Amino acid sequence: MDPDDHVCLCFRVSLRKVRSYLRREHPPVASLISECLGAGTGCQWCVPFLKHLHAQHRQGLEPDLKISPERYVQARLSFHETGERDQQVLHESGADAPVPPGSGSAA
């Protein structure tokens, strides 16, 4: 994903905004990312991705999702139609990686 691509599509919160929030606030749990313009509080599609970004930040890495914005949007549409997450999208983005202890719960 590019920095200006939206992670939270409901509230149009970009990867850049999430990164800035993480750098500035260092939230102890992923759920506090919701303070960044409501990210993760709409349809909740982005919650596992926000958790992944939070875990990367806690590990000292640059938070990123290794997925094209087109694929991300396509998978979200499918999620809304079926109610089920495409596990392949989580894998492609890296969001299915184990979350280290202490990195928080739901966003």
C-alpha positions as CSV (number, residue, x, y, z in Angstrom):
1,M,0.0,0.0,0.0
2,D,1.1,3.5,-0.6
3,P,1.0,6.0,2.3
4,D,-2.0,7.8,0.9
5,D,-4.1,4.7,0.3
6,H,-6.9,4.2,2.8
7,V,-6.7,1.5,5.4
8,C,-10.0,2.4,7.0
9,L,-12.3,2.8,4.0
10,C,-15.4,3.9,6.1
11,F,-13.7,7.0,7.5
12,R,-11.1,7.4,4.8
13,V,-8.1,7.0,7.1
14,S,-4.9,6.6,5.1
15,L,-1.9,4.5,6.0
16,R,0.0,7.8,6.3
17,K,-2.4,9.0,9.0
18,V,-2.2,5.7,10.9
19,R,1.6,5.8,10.8
20,S,1.7,9.4,12.0
21,Y,-0.7,8.6,14.9
22,L,1.4,5.6,15.9
23,R,4.6,7.7,15.8
24,R,3.1,10.5,17.8
25,E,1.0,8.7,20.3
26,H,2.6,5.3,20.7
27,P,-0.7,3.7,21.8
28,P,-0.1,0.7,24.2
29,V,-3.0,-1.3,22.5
30,A,-4.2,-1.4,18.9
31,S,-7.8,-0.5,19.9
32,L,-6.6,3.1,20.6
33,I,-6.0,3.6,16.9
34,S,-9.7,4.3,16.8
35,E,-8.8,7.7,18.1
36,C,-7.2,8.4,14.7
37,L,-10.3,9.7,13.0
38,G,-12.4,6.8,14.0
39,A,-10.3,4.1,12.2
40,G,-11.7,0.7,12.8
41,T,-15.1,1.8,14.2
42,G,-17.2,1.5,11.1
43,C,-17.7,-1.8,9.4
44,Q,-14.6,-3.2,11.2
45,W,-13.1,-4.6,8.0
46,C,-9.8,-2.9,8.8
47,V,-9.4,-4.1,12.4
48,P,-7.0,-7.0,11.7
49,F,-5.0,-4.7,9.5
50,L,-4.8,-2.0,12.2
51,K,-3.7,-4.7,14.7
52,H,-1.0,-5.7,12.2
53,L,0.2,-2.1,11.8
54,H,0.2,-1.6,15.6
55,A,2.3,-4.8,16.1
56,Q,4.8,-3.6,13.5
57,H,5.1,-0.2,15.2
58,R,5.6,-1.9,18.6
59,Q,8.5,-4.0,17.0
60,G,10.1,-0.8,15.8
61,L,9.3,-1.4,12.1
62,E,7.7,1.0,9.6
63,P,4.0,0.0,9.6
64,D,3.0,-1.3,6.2
65,L,0.6,-3.6,4.4
66,K,2.0,-5.6,1.5
67,I,-1.1,-5.5,-0.6
68,S,-2.4,-3.5,-3.5
69,P,-5.1,-1.0,-2.7
70,E,-7.2,-2.6,-5.5
71,R,-7.0,-6.0,-3.9
72,Y,-7.7,-4.6,-0.5
73,V,-10.9,-2.9,-1.7
74,Q,-12.0,-6.0,-3.7
75,A,-11.6,-8.1,-0.6
76,R,-13.6,-5.6,1.5
77,L,-16.4,-5.7,-1.0
78,S,-16.4,-9.5,-0.8
79,F,-16.4,-9.3,3.1
80,H,-19.5,-7.1,3.0
81,E,-21.3,-9.5,0.6
82,T,-20.5,-12.7,2.4
83,G,-19.7,-11.6,6.0
84,E,-16.5,-13.7,5.8
85,R,-12.9,-12.5,5.6
86,D,-10.7,-13.8,2.8
87,Q,-7.9,-15.4,4.7
88,Q,-5.7,-15.1,1.6
89,V,-5.9,-11.2,1.8
90,L,-4.8,-11.3,5.4
91,H,-1.9,-13.5,4.4
92,E,-1.0,-11.3,1.3
93,S,-0.9,-8.2,3.5
94,G,1.0,-9.8,6.3
95,A,-1.8,-9.2,8.7
96,D,-2.1,-12.9,9.6
97,A,1.3,-12.9,11.3
98,P,1.2,-13.7,15.0
99,V,0.7,-10.6,17.2
100,P,3.4,-10.3,19.8
101,P,2.3,-10.3,23.5
102,G,1.4,-6.9,24.8
103,S,0.5,-5.4,21.4
104,G,-3.1,-5.1,22.3
105,S,-6.5,-6.4,21.2
106,A,-9.2,-5.2,19.0
107,A,-8.9,-1.8,17.3
